Every structure is written in C-alpha cells, then in structure tokens.
Amino acid sequence: MAENFKTSEAFLEEVAEQISYRPLRPAIVSELQDHIEERIGEYQNEGYSREQAEQKAVAAMGDPVVIGTEINAVRHVRSNPVLVVLTAVLMLAGLAAAVYINWTPEQYVNGFGYYLPGLAVLLAASFYSYPLLVKYWKRMLLLILVLFIAGILSSLYHQSNMLNSYLFDRGYDLPRYLLNYFSWRGAYYAALILGSLLTVAIYSYRHHSRRLFFFFAVAEFWILLSATTGEQLSAIAVFVISFVGTILFMFSKKLFNGKFYLLFPLLLVVTFLSLPYQKERFQEFTAQQDTIYSVWDDAYNGVQIRELLSKTPITSELSLTPTEMINYGTGNWYFGTDVKRLYPDENTVTLWDILPQHYHNNYLLAVGIFMFGWLFGFLCLAVIGAFFLTIFRCVFLIRGKLASCMAFNCAMVLLVQTMLYIAGNLGYQYEYFTNLPLVSEGKISIVINMLLLGFIFSAYRYDKMIEEPASFRVI
C-alpha cells in the first residue's frame, strides 16, 4: 500500500487515522515526519530529486495502516472495568443509604444533593485532569494555598471581638456562617487535594535542593497553620499519613539523591505528634472510658457502638427489648441514671431512637451491621477492600513516575479517610469523623474525593500516551 502514497502528507494522514486518541496524533505525525525527512536527505545525497526522494522515503516506511495500528496498540487510552464497576457499586451504596436512612430535607440539601455535581466532577476529571494537572499544577497549587490561607485567616478573624461586634450587632448571618464554615471544614478540604499538588511540585524539583526545601516547608507550614483552629487534627492526620507515605513511595522509586531528604517526612510526623490537644485526642482514641463526661461526647458514642456491635448477630439484625433500648437511649446503661431525655416510650421506641447523632453519614457501616448482621458488614468491608486493591494495582501499573506518584498520593488520601472512618464505626474514633469516600455524605468533600479518584483514573488512562514535560526532567 505504501507505494500508492506519493507525498508524505498523504502517508502521515493515513497513519494518523489509525490513532484513536486524537490529541496524540500531532506528536506521532511530527515524529514520523522527522524520520521521513532524514530518509529524504539520504536519497537526495544519492542523486535523487526532492520528489523522487520523498516517494522512495515514503515507500520505505511501510504500510501506514500497519504502522498506525502498531503505534495505537502501544500508546492508547487505558481503562479498568473492575475499578469502574466497584466505583459505581460504592456510589450506588451511598445513594441507597441516603435514601433509606431517614433523610430529612435539610440533610438532603446539605449532603445528598452533592452526589450529582460529584459525579460530573469524577467524569470530567477522568477524561481531562491529568494533562491539565501536568500543565497547570503551579497555578492550581497557588490557588489552593491562597484559598486555604484566606479561610484560616477568616476563621481567626471571625473569632475576634472586633468581627463579632461588627457582624453580629448588624445581623449579618451569611458572612458569619461562611467564616465559621471555613473554620470547621476549610482545612479538611485543603488536606484532601493539597498533597497531590505538592507531590507534583516535589517531583518536578526533586533535583533542586532549595526549591525542594521550599515545598517541604509549605507542607510544614500548612500543618502548623491548620492546627491554629484546634479542631482539624483528623484533617491533618489524613494529610500527614498520605503525604509521608507518598514521599516514601518516591524514595522507593529512587527519585531523590541521598537519604538526607528522609528528615523532612520525619519532621512532618514529629510536628503532627507534637501538636496541641494531640495527647487528649489519642487518649480519647485509645482509652475512651477515661474521657466520657456526657452522652454527647464522641467517646461515649464509640463505647456505645462497641457495646451494640457486641450484641449484633452474624446473620440477622440487632434485637433489643424495649427496656434495653430505653436504657441505651437515656444513657442509663452506662451512667446508671437517665442523663438524656428520650422522646419515645417503651411502646414506640425503635433502633433509630438510640443511634448516635449523624448516623446517616458518620456511622453508615455500623448501622448496616445493626440492621443486617455482621455478615453484611464483612461484605461491605470486602467490597471496600477490593476497591482499594484495584486502585493500588492500577497505581503500580502506571509507567510514568510522575503519574504514579501523583496517583499514589490520591489513593492514599482516599485510603486514610476510609481507615479512620471504619475505625470510628467500630467504636474507635480519632477526633472529628472523616468521610467514607463515595459513600457517606460530606458536602464539598464528596466533590473533592470524586476529583481525587478522577485524578487516578486520568493518570492511569493517559499513562501510555502523555510524556512528562521537559520541565520535569533534569537539565
């Protein structure tokens, strides 16, 4: 077939038609054009005219359909159907739980309604995010840091008497709500996405010590600034564990020159363990009985969850007498006296009346076990385990070092949140609850977790096509 092409343009057009991913076609055409020009030059040196040399060069290249097909087989868009199915299963489980577990209109607006934009973000990120992340990571990192710092400063300013007087006396509820919202959740949102951007930054400057020190300092600064709110230790835990794990992953790939850089992840861990209130939080996590003061404490919820789980059968729902449920609902079983007013009486009391607050998002796994037995819980854990095994399998199959490091961090962020969530559902809660990605409602964190999963999909999808830019290589 090759001899039918008299010009390189027609030949290259036929090759390009075989490449399924259109944005890759210009790079393939440019590379082949260089080969053809080299051969044209060789034939011209042998005495052929430009036109004759071009025809012979094109003919020597071979069948354009075969060439294009072979290139397409090597550099193609990848997908993992198993991961797609598991993602769909977890999302549907979250939606089913949202519909089934007695949602109120307020809960619908605050959490359940975020699944739709979250799905849109997941799809968009899967198709477009990795190429854009490689190209615009500096701008994205700067934007995240600016928004986070603005949120922290706003929350601190919100706590001052000056702002209280200025806003509250004038009846401005919306600014007050927004500033308070930043105080509670801004650090959590930053924790989810900041690590992936810092991973790209550290990878890009891994051979430039001064710039590398700067980005490690940014991570340290983020931890210290987040701690100023005093209520973000779970967010910081997600960041530190996932980010330190990513740095060690990068060391395993021999991306750093020398072991000196191991001091930086060690410093992050030491800083985290030394933060204010850390001793109290670890005590609540490991010895909850010593920190319970009322039925409103999370430590009490943990003790009660463990008590109820111990009574739940393997294959059937938790069965309690009305008297037992009243005792659990009032706190009498633990405190020896009624310390909480329970509205139903023994004729109308149900399991829902004795569950901890926010069971619709914080205790989905525990509630599922109460309703259907431990076998259901084991099945849920098996699906979640399969989801993460598939994610990390995809990460380890990624050829590009930048793509694999970035995807590894995203996977770690999702995993750490999940582990803390499961621990809380088994009665061992560390500070404020994290979310169960794709399943438990979490407002904006639903969208951000979808974005992180989209980063992983995208890095795996484009791994065999997109080369790392020259700026990421040592010059």
Legacy VTK file of the C-alpha trace (Angstrom):
# vtk DataFile Version 3.0
C-alpha trace
ASCII
DATASET POLYDATA
POINTS 475 float
0.000 0.000 0.000
2.874 2.358 0.754
3.860 2.808 -2.907
0.460 4.383 -3.611
1.384 7.410 -1.497
3.392 9.946 -3.463
3.579 12.570 -0.725
4.478 12.338 2.933
1.387 14.354 3.841
-0.977 11.692 2.487
1.059 8.932 4.129
1.072 10.641 7.528
-2.636 11.395 7.296
-3.316 7.683 6.828
-1.135 6.811 9.832
-2.870 9.437 11.984
-6.284 7.999 11.140
-5.333 4.820 12.987
-4.582 6.650 16.267
-7.700 6.544 18.431
-6.660 9.365 20.761
-6.793 12.479 18.585
-4.668 14.793 20.783
-1.801 12.310 20.360
-1.869 12.486 16.568
0.237 15.678 16.138
3.098 14.250 18.208
3.064 10.959 16.245
2.918 12.783 12.899
5.788 15.075 13.900
7.952 12.133 14.953
7.295 10.206 11.721
7.822 13.340 9.650
11.312 13.656 11.123
12.119 10.083 10.080
10.856 10.711 6.558
12.883 13.926 6.249
16.020 12.062 7.314
15.467 9.465 4.580
14.692 12.142 2.003
18.006 13.752 2.813
19.794 10.426 2.373
18.172 9.789 -1.020
18.926 13.333 -2.194
22.584 12.755 -1.341
22.421 9.738 -3.654
21.315 11.972 -6.522
17.536 11.705 -6.457
15.325 14.758 -6.879
13.235 16.010 -3.981
10.067 14.468 -5.420
11.714 11.115 -6.139
13.431 11.065 -2.744
10.137 11.727 -0.993
8.380 8.921 -2.834
11.156 6.448 -2.023
11.250 7.582 1.635
7.502 7.123 1.978
7.638 3.707 0.321
10.466 2.633 2.643
8.387 3.475 5.721
5.991 0.599 5.031
2.234 0.225 5.294
0.755 3.291 7.039
-2.210 1.308 8.372
0.089 -1.252 9.987
2.330 1.491 11.414
-0.616 3.416 12.856
-2.218 0.283 14.287
1.021 -0.785 16.000
1.511 2.680 17.493
-2.095 2.731 18.666
-1.624 -0.638 20.378
1.350 0.684 22.354
0.154 4.198 23.104
-3.522 4.029 23.829
-6.148 5.140 26.307
-6.490 2.602 29.118
-9.398 1.804 31.381
-10.013 -0.622 34.222
-13.549 -2.032 34.057
-13.250 -3.634 37.504
-12.425 -0.292 39.116
-15.268 1.376 37.227
-17.737 -1.259 38.467
-16.518 -1.042 42.083
-16.740 2.750 41.940
-20.313 2.510 40.693
-21.186 -0.019 43.432
-19.883 2.240 46.202
-21.615 5.313 44.799
-24.906 3.436 44.498
-24.449 2.169 48.054
-24.060 5.756 49.217
-27.156 6.829 47.330
-29.147 3.867 48.662
-28.097 4.651 52.222
-29.008 8.291 51.707
-32.492 7.337 50.543
-33.077 4.620 53.133
-31.747 6.041 56.391
-34.480 8.542 57.263
-33.178 11.603 55.462
-34.642 14.972 56.293
-34.952 17.811 53.743
-32.052 19.575 55.475
-29.828 16.528 55.148
-30.807 16.170 51.502
-29.731 19.712 50.696
-26.540 19.561 52.722
-25.185 16.202 51.607
-27.220 14.034 49.284
-27.520 16.784 46.683
-23.731 16.881 46.216
-23.617 13.452 44.555
-24.760 14.832 41.199
-22.036 17.501 40.834
-19.617 14.984 42.353
-20.363 12.527 39.563
-19.898 15.280 36.976
-16.529 16.167 38.519
-15.469 12.492 38.526
-16.268 12.100 34.828
-14.626 15.378 33.833
-11.517 14.637 35.904
-11.233 11.128 34.469
-11.181 12.458 30.913
-9.200 15.676 31.274
-7.496 16.178 34.653
-4.036 14.599 34.286
-2.997 16.516 31.137
-4.240 19.753 32.730
-2.583 18.951 36.063
0.791 18.418 34.375
0.420 21.707 32.552
-1.101 23.970 35.214
-0.053 22.457 38.560
1.693 25.663 39.701
-1.436 27.761 39.274
-3.603 25.124 40.945
-1.241 24.846 43.926
-1.135 28.605 44.344
-4.929 28.809 44.186
-5.392 26.095 46.825
-2.888 27.740 49.170
-4.425 31.196 48.742
-7.935 29.904 49.400
-6.812 27.890 52.396
-4.867 30.745 53.985
-7.779 33.083 53.348
-10.104 30.614 55.042
-7.850 30.191 58.086
-7.338 33.943 58.475
-11.058 34.499 58.097
-11.811 31.933 60.781
-9.311 33.512 63.147
-10.669 36.983 62.408
-14.147 35.614 62.974
-13.152 34.665 66.499
-12.007 38.168 67.358
-14.220 40.538 69.344
-13.874 43.128 66.627
-15.539 40.981 63.997
-18.105 39.629 66.440
-19.144 43.161 67.262
-19.081 44.324 63.645
-21.062 41.434 62.163
-23.286 40.165 64.917
-24.552 43.562 66.061
-25.555 44.303 62.479
-27.348 40.981 61.971
-25.146 39.717 59.122
-25.815 35.969 59.316
-24.377 34.925 55.937
-20.830 36.235 56.487
-20.868 34.752 59.974
-21.907 31.360 58.585
-19.301 31.416 55.819
-16.460 32.348 58.142
-17.480 29.720 60.666
-17.729 27.145 57.868
-14.138 27.886 56.818
-13.072 27.425 60.411
-14.532 23.929 60.621
-14.038 22.474 57.154
-11.549 24.580 55.172
-8.527 22.633 56.406
-10.222 19.338 55.622
-10.831 20.300 52.007
-7.258 21.525 51.631
-5.949 18.300 53.169
-7.654 16.233 50.506
-6.179 17.940 47.462
-3.049 19.722 48.673
-0.950 16.548 48.874
-1.381 15.675 45.194
-0.272 19.139 44.082
2.708 19.151 46.456
3.639 15.719 45.111
3.833 17.131 41.586
5.849 20.087 42.876
8.329 17.908 44.777
8.697 15.570 41.815
9.378 18.454 39.475
12.096 19.951 41.724
13.448 16.736 43.223
16.969 17.572 41.997
16.834 21.247 43.032
17.507 21.321 46.765
16.425 24.894 47.520
13.100 24.635 45.757
12.544 21.180 47.222
13.132 22.568 50.723
10.587 25.283 49.983
7.800 22.824 49.147
8.557 20.706 52.199
8.344 23.942 54.190
4.923 24.602 52.622
3.721 21.229 53.930
5.086 22.016 57.399
3.508 25.487 57.328
0.149 24.006 56.339
0.198 21.640 59.332
1.046 24.414 61.797
-1.477 26.850 60.356
-4.245 24.234 60.321
-3.561 23.493 63.970
-4.391 27.091 64.885
-8.100 26.266 64.649
-7.617 23.487 67.218
-10.271 21.319 65.559
-8.600 19.880 62.470
-6.430 17.035 63.737
-8.253 14.414 61.643
-7.678 16.519 58.522
-4.011 16.921 59.416
-3.767 13.166 60.072
-5.100 12.448 56.576
-2.571 14.840 55.065
0.451 13.681 57.080
-0.087 9.930 56.666
-0.844 10.151 52.931
1.887 12.683 52.152
4.601 10.926 54.164
3.573 7.644 52.547
3.915 9.282 49.142
7.409 10.598 49.920
8.477 7.099 50.976
6.946 5.760 47.750
9.053 8.263 45.812
12.132 7.098 47.718
11.342 3.527 46.695
11.484 4.688 43.083
14.902 6.294 43.761
13.716 9.765 42.803
15.880 11.553 45.392
19.636 11.839 45.547
20.654 10.802 49.046
18.807 9.742 52.183
19.098 13.195 53.739
15.644 14.058 52.441
14.127 11.419 54.741
14.482 14.004 57.508
11.618 16.016 56.013
8.871 13.373 56.278
10.225 12.553 59.733
9.873 16.237 60.672
6.257 16.229 59.448
5.451 13.217 61.619
7.135 14.733 64.693
5.270 18.012 64.148
1.955 16.183 63.898
2.562 14.186 67.068
3.570 17.368 68.911
0.509 19.430 68.024
-1.670 20.884 70.824
-4.506 18.656 72.042
-2.828 15.616 70.494
-2.427 13.874 73.852
-6.123 14.312 74.620
-7.157 13.068 71.163
-5.023 9.944 71.423
-6.430 9.299 74.883
-9.960 9.573 73.502
-8.950 7.204 70.712
-7.313 4.536 72.881
-8.951 4.922 76.310
-12.413 6.349 75.699
-13.813 5.354 79.078
-11.487 7.870 80.742
-12.730 10.804 78.650
-16.525 10.405 78.773
-18.377 13.213 80.512
-21.811 13.119 78.867
-23.900 11.266 76.299
-22.998 13.983 73.778
-19.307 13.069 73.724
-17.925 11.238 70.702
-16.106 8.986 73.155
-19.483 7.914 74.547
-20.699 7.188 71.007
-17.668 4.952 70.496
-18.301 2.984 73.678
-21.983 2.598 72.862
-21.213 1.494 69.286
-18.868 -1.213 70.577
-21.474 -2.332 73.102
-24.189 -2.629 70.443
-21.868 -4.337 67.939
-21.010 -6.964 70.558
-24.730 -7.830 70.764
-25.305 -7.966 66.990
-25.679 -11.492 65.492
-23.723 -12.700 62.462
-26.618 -13.104 60.029
-29.526 -11.119 61.472
-30.361 -7.690 62.813
-29.674 -6.403 66.293
-32.562 -7.391 68.550
-33.157 -5.483 71.785
-36.121 -5.368 74.110
-37.924 -2.026 74.511
-36.492 -1.734 78.025
-32.936 -2.261 76.730
-33.445 0.365 74.024
-34.744 2.870 76.564
-31.686 2.218 78.719
-29.360 2.801 75.765
-31.307 5.838 74.628
-31.169 7.547 78.016
-27.578 6.571 78.849
-28.777 4.621 81.889
-26.846 1.510 80.782
-23.531 3.386 81.187
-24.106 6.157 83.722
-26.525 4.270 85.944
-29.100 7.034 85.642
-31.140 8.727 82.923
-28.994 11.570 81.588
-30.680 12.042 78.207
-34.367 12.643 77.551
-35.713 10.112 75.060
-38.983 11.064 73.413
-40.481 7.597 72.675
-41.705 5.318 75.406
-41.308 1.541 75.571
-44.297 1.081 73.268
-42.847 3.121 70.397
-39.070 3.121 70.835
-37.021 1.867 67.863
-33.367 1.348 66.981
-33.265 4.756 65.291
-34.023 6.453 68.601
-30.875 5.146 70.305
-28.334 5.626 67.499
-25.680 8.368 67.831
-26.239 11.700 66.136
-25.299 11.919 62.456
-25.646 8.177 61.982
-26.744 8.945 58.394
-23.168 9.822 57.400
-20.760 9.032 60.254
-21.961 5.548 61.204
-23.234 4.007 57.966
-21.202 0.817 58.352
-22.182 0.323 61.993
-25.860 0.969 61.258
-25.713 -1.507 58.374
-24.330 -4.151 60.727
-27.069 -3.381 63.287
-29.738 -3.750 60.604
-28.466 -6.798 58.699
-25.849 -8.503 60.878
-22.075 -8.842 60.863
-22.087 -10.810 57.602
-23.345 -7.690 55.847
-20.529 -5.706 57.449
-17.920 -8.208 56.274
-19.371 -7.992 52.764
-19.114 -4.186 52.830
-15.509 -4.361 54.028
-14.729 -6.892 51.291
-16.092 -4.570 48.599
-14.169 -1.619 50.034
-11.027 -3.757 50.236
-11.432 -4.882 46.624
-11.895 -1.249 45.594
-8.596 -0.199 47.154
-6.698 -3.273 45.971
-7.806 -2.418 42.444
-6.852 1.232 42.859
-3.344 0.430 44.072
-2.936 -2.215 41.383
-3.684 0.489 38.800
-1.236 2.851 40.510
1.561 0.273 40.451
0.886 -0.436 36.766
1.359 3.213 35.813
4.604 3.540 33.880
5.222 7.270 34.257
6.921 8.146 37.514
5.154 11.478 37.886
1.752 9.948 37.151
2.312 7.044 39.549
3.469 9.315 42.403
0.528 11.680 41.993
-1.949 8.803 41.727
-0.384 7.105 44.759
-0.966 10.214 46.874
-4.605 10.445 45.777
-5.099 6.766 46.577
-3.508 7.223 49.993
-5.786 10.178 50.806
-8.837 8.073 49.962
-7.461 5.104 51.923
-6.581 7.036 55.107
-10.024 8.624 55.220
-11.581 5.187 54.819
-9.450 3.605 57.560
-10.282 6.377 60.035
-13.967 6.116 59.110
-14.029 2.334 59.596
-12.201 2.671 62.925
-14.849 5.152 64.073
-17.607 2.751 63.039
-16.016 0.041 65.130
-16.019 2.346 68.146
-12.540 3.883 67.861
-12.950 7.435 66.619
-9.981 9.770 66.206
-11.028 13.418 66.561
-13.727 14.530 64.089
-15.043 11.985 61.611
-13.586 11.767 58.145
-15.808 10.726 55.250
-16.124 7.336 53.618
-15.252 8.312 50.018
-18.080 7.795 47.509
-20.421 6.504 50.232
-21.000 8.859 53.161
-22.316 12.337 52.541
-19.779 15.067 53.157
-20.932 18.096 51.211
-17.986 19.578 49.318
-15.695 16.724 50.396
-17.838 14.416 48.231
-16.871 16.502 45.213
-13.191 16.679 46.189
-12.975 12.933 46.794
-14.521 12.414 43.361
-11.873 14.748 41.952
-9.081 12.716 43.560
-10.481 9.480 42.166
-10.728 11.195 38.792
-7.014 12.079 39.048
-6.239 8.376 39.490
-8.466 7.361 36.577
-6.884 10.036 34.399
-3.270 9.209 35.316
-3.927 5.546 34.526
-5.894 6.389 31.381
-3.237 8.589 29.756
-0.136 6.882 31.138
0.887 5.302 27.823
0.351 8.441 25.798
1.406 11.567 27.661
5.119 12.037 28.170
6.374 14.038 31.114
7.189 17.608 30.042
10.813 18.590 29.684
10.472 20.834 32.724
10.147 17.708 34.895
13.464 16.318 33.763
16.936 17.089 34.999
18.690 19.530 32.661
LINES 1 476
475 0 1 2 3 4 5 6 7 8 9 10 11 12 13 14 15 16 17 18 19 20 21 22 23 24 25 26 27 28 29 30 31 32 33 34 35 36 37 38 39 40 41 42 43 44 45 46 47 48 49 50 51 52 53 54 55 56 57 58 59 60 61 62 63 64 65 66 67 68 69 70 71 72 73 74 75 76 77 78 79 80 81 82 83 84 85 86 87 88 89 90 91 92 93 94 95 96 97 98 99 100 101 102 103 104 105 106 107 108 109 110 111 112 113 114 115 116 117 118 119 120 121 122 123 124 125 126 127 128 129 130 131 132 133 134 135 136 137 138 139 140 141 142 143 144 145 146 147 148 149 150 151 152 153 154 155 156 157 158 159 160 161 162 163 164 165 166 167 168 169 170 171 172 173 174 175 176 177 178 179 180 181 182 183 184 185 186 187 188 189 190 191 192 193 194 195 196 197 198 199 200 201 202 203 204 205 206 207 208 209 210 211 212 213 214 215 216 217 218 219 220 221 222 223 224 225 226 227 228 229 230 231 232 233 234 235 236 237 238 239 240 241 242 243 244 245 246 247 248 249 250 251 252 253 254 255 256 257 258 259 260 261 262 263 264 265 266 267 268 269 270 271 272 273 274 275 276 277 278 279 280 281 282 283 284 285 286 287 288 289 290 291 292 293 294 295 296 297 298 299 300 301 302 303 304 305 306 307 308 309 310 311 312 313 314 315 316 317 318 319 320 321 322 323 324 325 326 327 328 329 330 331 332 333 334 335 336 337 338 339 340 341 342 343 344 345 346 347 348 349 350 351 352 353 354 355 356 357 358 359 360 361 362 363 364 365 366 367 368 369 370 371 372 373 374 375 376 377 378 379 380 381 382 383 384 385 386 387 388 389 390 391 392 393 394 395 396 397 398 399 400 401 402 403 404 405 406 407 408 409 410 411 412 413 414 415 416 417 418 419 420 421 422 423 424 425 426 427 428 429 430 431 432 433 434 435 436 437 438 439 440 441 442 443 444 445 446 447 448 449 450 451 452 453 454 455 456 457 458 459 460 461 462 463 464 465 466 467 468 469 470 471 472 473 474
